[in-house]
């Protein structure tokens, strides 16, 4: 077994968000997400079948929910989003990478 480093292989070109599946099975998916200034389209809501637990490990972001509630996430902040809680990424830091860890379960 060889370990991997969560902060290695940061994509150089972040014109689009990068989603990388790290592990998972039929019930759980763990992914690493890289953002730099991206946001969801104003009309695009995530409406997921599973819970999503997400933490910002580097950078900053803002999530907005269908009821217009905004959640500001700084390094180390995490949130658990229940199934079908419509949300989108309103903002990520355009000057620095935002690195997320997401667990869908």
DOKOL-28392 format. One record per residue (C-alpha): y, x, z. Coordinates in pm, 1 decimal. Layout:
<recs>
<c2: Y; c1: X; c3: Z> $
...
</recs>
This chain:
<recs>
<c2: 0.0; c1: 0.0; c3: 0.0> $
<c2: 344.8; c1: 124.4; c3: -90.9> $
<c2: 662.6; c1: -17.6; c3: 67.4> $
<c2: 956.0; c1: -142.2; c3: -136.3> $
<c2: 1321.6; c1: -130.0; c3: -35.5> $
<c2: 1517.0; c1: -455.2; c3: -41.1> $
<c2: 1838.8; c1: -273.7; c3: -140.0> $
<c2: 1686.7; c1: -63.7; c3: -418.8> $
<c2: 1717.7; c1: -139.6; c3: -788.1> $
<c2: 2043.1; c1: -333.7; c3: -766.5> $
<c2: 2114.7; c1: -446.7; c3: -1123.9> $
<c2: 2402.3; c1: -261.2; c3: -1288.2> $
<c2: 2502.9; c1: -554.8; c3: -1508.3> $
<c2: 2577.4; c1: -861.9; c3: -1298.9> $
<c2: 2745.1; c1: -1075.7; c3: -1564.3> $
<c2: 2493.0; c1: -1342.5; c3: -1459.5> $
<c2: 2317.1; c1: -1401.7; c3: -1130.4> $
<c2: 1982.0; c1: -1227.5; c3: -1101.7> $
<c2: 1688.6; c1: -1400.6; c3: -929.0> $
<c2: 1386.6; c1: -1188.8; c3: -839.6> $
<c2: 1070.4; c1: -1334.1; c3: -688.6> $
<c2: 942.3; c1: -1096.6; c3: -421.0> $
<c2: 641.9; c1: -1289.4; c3: -288.8> $
<c2: 498.8; c1: -1634.6; c3: -260.7> $
<c2: 220.4; c1: -1881.9; c3: -309.7> $
<c2: 192.1; c1: -2254.8; c3: -385.0> $
<c2: 381.8; c1: -2341.1; c3: -64.7> $
<c2: 636.6; c1: -2061.2; c3: -11.2> $
<c2: 853.7; c1: -1852.3; c3: -242.3> $
<c2: 1061.7; c1: -1555.4; c3: -126.3> $
<c2: 1331.3; c1: -1431.1; c3: -362.0> $
<c2: 1612.9; c1: -1181.5; c3: -378.5> $
<c2: 1932.1; c1: -1295.4; c3: -549.9> $
<c2: 2218.5; c1: -1079.3; c3: -673.9> $
<c2: 2561.0; c1: -1236.5; c3: -738.2> $
<c2: 2901.0; c1: -1095.3; c3: -822.9> $
<c2: 3165.6; c1: -1360.8; c3: -877.2> $
<c2: 2922.4; c1: -1625.0; c3: -1003.4> $
<c2: 2933.9; c1: -1987.9; c3: -905.8> $
<c2: 2738.7; c1: -2296.9; c3: -1002.0> $
<c2: 2886.8; c1: -2513.3; c3: -1277.3> $
<c2: 3114.2; c1: -2782.0; c3: -1121.6> $
<c2: 2877.2; c1: -3055.2; c3: -1239.1> $
<c2: 2558.8; c1: -2867.3; c3: -1146.6> $
<c2: 2391.3; c1: -2948.5; c3: -815.3> $
<c2: 2076.9; c1: -2789.2; c3: -677.7> $
<c2: 1848.0; c1: -3076.6; c3: -574.7> $
<c2: 1532.0; c1: -2905.3; c3: -457.9> $
<c2: 1192.5; c1: -3042.8; c3: -359.5> $
<c2: 1147.1; c1: -2786.4; c3: -79.3> $
<c2: 1346.7; c1: -2656.2; c3: 216.3> $
<c2: 1553.8; c1: -2347.1; c3: 142.0> $
<c2: 1638.0; c1: -2093.3; c3: 410.1> $
<c2: 1894.7; c1: -1846.2; c3: 279.9> $
<c2: 2073.1; c1: -1545.2; c3: 432.9> $
<c2: 2351.3; c1: -1327.3; c3: 292.6> $
<c2: 2249.7; c1: -966.8; c3: 356.4> $
<c2: 2546.8; c1: -813.5; c3: 175.9> $
<c2: 2873.9; c1: -964.1; c3: 55.5> $
<c2: 3019.9; c1: -1312.6; c3: 96.8> $
<c2: 2965.7; c1: -1658.5; c3: -47.4> $
<c2: 3065.3; c1: -2022.1; c3: -12.9> $
<c2: 2823.6; c1: -2312.1; c3: -52.8> $
<c2: 2947.6; c1: -2667.5; c3: -102.8> $
<c2: 2744.1; c1: -2979.4; c3: -40.8> $
<c2: 2761.6; c1: -3315.1; c3: -217.6> $
<c2: 2967.3; c1: -3460.5; c3: 70.1> $
<c2: 3225.2; c1: -3184.5; c3: -3.1> $
<c2: 3141.5; c1: -2990.2; c3: 314.7> $
<c2: 3188.7; c1: -2616.7; c3: 253.2> $
<c2: 2992.8; c1: -2347.3; c3: 434.2> $
<c2: 3130.5; c1: -1993.2; c3: 435.4> $
<c2: 2864.9; c1: -1722.1; c3: 456.4> $
<c2: 2938.8; c1: -1362.7; c3: 552.4> $
<c2: 2690.3; c1: -1077.3; c3: 592.7> $
<c2: 2418.5; c1: -1185.8; c3: 832.4> $
<c2: 2495.1; c1: -1558.6; c3: 810.2> $
<c2: 2207.2; c1: -1788.7; c3: 722.3> $
<c2: 2152.5; c1: -2158.7; c3: 669.5> $
<c2: 1854.4; c1: -2389.2; c3: 631.1> $
<c2: 1899.6; c1: -2646.5; c3: 354.8> $
<c2: 1664.8; c1: -2947.4; c3: 372.5> $
<c2: 1494.9; c1: -3090.5; c3: 62.4> $
<c2: 1720.1; c1: -3296.3; c3: -166.9> $
<c2: 2039.0; c1: -3186.0; c3: 14.3> $
<c2: 2248.1; c1: -3142.9; c3: -299.5> $
<c2: 2446.2; c1: -2819.8; c3: -297.1> $
<c2: 2593.2; c1: -2555.1; c3: -520.6> $
<c2: 2742.8; c1: -2208.3; c3: -498.2> $
<c2: 3119.9; c1: -2254.1; c3: -496.3> $
<c2: 3213.9; c1: -1884.6; c3: -477.2> $
<c2: 3073.1; c1: -1534.2; c3: -448.0> $
<c2: 3279.9; c1: -1219.8; c3: -402.9> $
<c2: 3395.1; c1: -1100.0; c3: -747.2> $
<c2: 3468.6; c1: -747.4; c3: -619.8> $
<c2: 3134.1; c1: -665.4; c3: -458.7> $
<c2: 2769.6; c1: -762.7; c3: -493.4> $
<c2: 2642.0; c1: -1046.4; c3: -281.8> $
<c2: 2275.4; c1: -999.2; c3: -201.6> $
<c2: 2083.3; c1: -1301.7; c3: -76.1> $
<c2: 1734.9; c1: -1350.6; c3: 62.4> $
<c2: 1603.2; c1: -1701.5; c3: -3.4> $
<c2: 1284.5; c1: -1856.5; c3: 129.5> $
<c2: 1174.2; c1: -2183.0; c3: -32.4> $
<c2: 911.7; c1: -2362.6; c3: 175.8> $
</recs>
